Amino acid sequence: MKKFLRNTLFLALSILLLVVVLGGYIPFAKATAQSSDPLPSWNDGPAKQAIVEFVKVTTDKSSPKFVPPKERIATFDQDGTLWVEHPIYTQVTYNIERVPALVKAKPELANVEPFKTVLSGNRQAMAKLSIDDLFKIVVATQSGMTPQAFSAEVNQWLATAKDPRWKRPYTELVYQPMQEVLKYLRANGYKTFIATGGSAGFVRAYSDRVYGIPPEQVAGTAQPYLYGYDKNQQPILTREPKVVLNNMEAGKLENFWLLYGHRPHAAFGNSSSDDQQMLEFTNAGEGARLSVAVLHDDAKREYAYGPAQGLPDTKVGTFSQAMYDMAKKQGWIVISMKNDWKQIFSFER
Amino acid sequence: MKKFLRNTLFLALSILLLVVVLGGYIPFAKATAQSSDPLPSWNDGPAKQAIVEFVKVTTDKSSPKFVPPKERIATFDQDGTLWVEHPIYTQVTYNIERVPALVKAKPELANVEPFKTVLSGNRQAMAKLSIDDLFKIVVATQSGMTPQAFSAEVNQWLATAKDPRWKRPYTELVYQPMQEVLKYLRANGYKTFIATGGSAGFVRAYSDRVYGIPPEQVAGTAQPYLYGYDKNQQPILTREPKVVLNNMEAGKLENFWLLYGHRPHAAFGNSSSDDQQMLEFTNAGEGARLSVAVLHDDAKREYAYGPAQGLPDTKVGTFSQAMYDMAKKQGWIVISMKNDWKQIFSFER
């Protein structure tokens, strides 16, 4: 009986250890996670398939399209690609709300365009402001402070400001399917970057919290910084009232190389005004490349705009017919929000 | 006997499994590596102690000076900090060797300074060229090609060019003690960056291979890129003949924030011309900060230069008296190459 007990004990111990060892060597949990759908908010279709296929072939060492981890660079436009940009860019809403205080400090701006239009409160007129006008407002309202103070202001605003349609903070208006793509790429060794036509300093204030992208991986239109000293003789940087890097049109990819020295292997965008060249350049690279353009064709759940669908040409994030033709000719992936996205926002759950 | 065998077998199996399990859970190898000296090329002294102490307090969660992994940013100047800069910057040697071909293509430059001085072959006159003159040579010889072609040219040159004193490739003239610091910081969750007054495009050609620092973490003086199409209508970038980001003096830290949105927690430099403000700004940050300046005081094993030691004020990487006074006043760490470095180059072994 004693021997039987000992045998049983040894057996139990052996089984226990075996389970522990196997548990360590066979990653059950991991295998389960991998076999589950990494993109649950996507409908099955060509867009989802293309993204999954791209990740598979670029991370499989036996694939001729394998991309070494150090070259796994993916870029994402923000407005209209990661979050809602219509009817007006979120950043511009922020800037516009700062104009009254600006004019109070500099009364001479009250009768100068584009500030005059902003002060009029006419939203339709504001929506028609040119990119140059928007840049003037951006630069005027984002200068003269330290980058830390600017970042704090942006976060303070984001904590209370709400989108008029959804009545939710702007940071909740991020596209759930794209959040899944960001995580999926990172889980497969990709370094994810934001390449925005918007202001780098603005997006960096919340990029890590909202997208899991740290400030050093956010490239945008940029105002220069000036080194100096504050009242207490402490060294500080101050945001200067000019633009040193303009990320519109080809500027986005020119500056991406300037900052990081890479051609991305994957690029996501939606607009002719600041994504077309980036998507073209990405697509033209050697080996596996993925250029993806988001088409806003879902008037019910989000918005529908852009000449590529015979819809009105808006000033904001227009997906032009020329870009659509280029996409088809060069074999980019075009995402139909209406058809490809099962769910658009996380709060729809 | 059968039972005895079975018992023995169970016992053996249990012990084997126990060893395997413990082998997996107690990282013997890791523990050994951690207890060994991470900076073997350093003599014990205040500089080494300060670096080790900084890493300890910023990575220990119970320390009031703990720095979250996302904020662990360390910057390194290249010339005179990571590799030899005396008597002339390696990059400038590269640029100077390109001048004859440049003048052949553009004969009108033959009688224009600084190209005239370069063509004269007078090394002493060349060593006296101003930073502005050097910039003119850099820009003239690093323009008109794609970044990929430029990178290939640089690597081709580095594969054969040799330093006249050591008769070795320039990439072997990196300081072994600093390589150890780079690895030590990375092993402790720090992201290491190069912040150089030199050309970003030049350093990115070899930064990963030589320092383990990828191109996206190399900030330098930068020429802009222009998007266009080659003969085959393929989209390309071309290096433009001007400077968009000047990384000299305060420019280095202004541009570091522009590119990455961070104040480093640790900065390493050596020169009044492009490190002083970065070291001052780093040191002035909240919490644990480490500003380190390399003093070239080893005429025998490397070079000795700089007014801070009563040595001649050279144009290259001068550690001025003003910077030395600032270092002492603000409590930076000053590395004496002569006293703090047991070994300077890896080939000395």
Interface residues (C-beta under 8 A of the other chain):
Chain A: K3 R6 N7 F10 L11 L13 S14 L17 L18 V20 V21 G24 K70 I73 P147 K191 A200 G201 R204 D208 P214 P215 E216 Q217 V218 A222 P224 Y225 L226 Y227 Q234 P235 L237 V244 L245 A250 L253 E254 W257 L258 L259 Y260 G261 H262 Q277 E280 F281 A284
Chain B: K3 R6 N7 F10 L11 L13 S14 L17 L18 V20 V21 G24 K70 I73 P147 K191 A200 G201 R204 D208 P214 P215 E216 V218 A222 P224 Y225 L226 Y227 Q234 P235 L237 V244 L245 A250 L253 E254 W257 L258 L259 Y260 G261 H262 Q277 E280 F281 A284
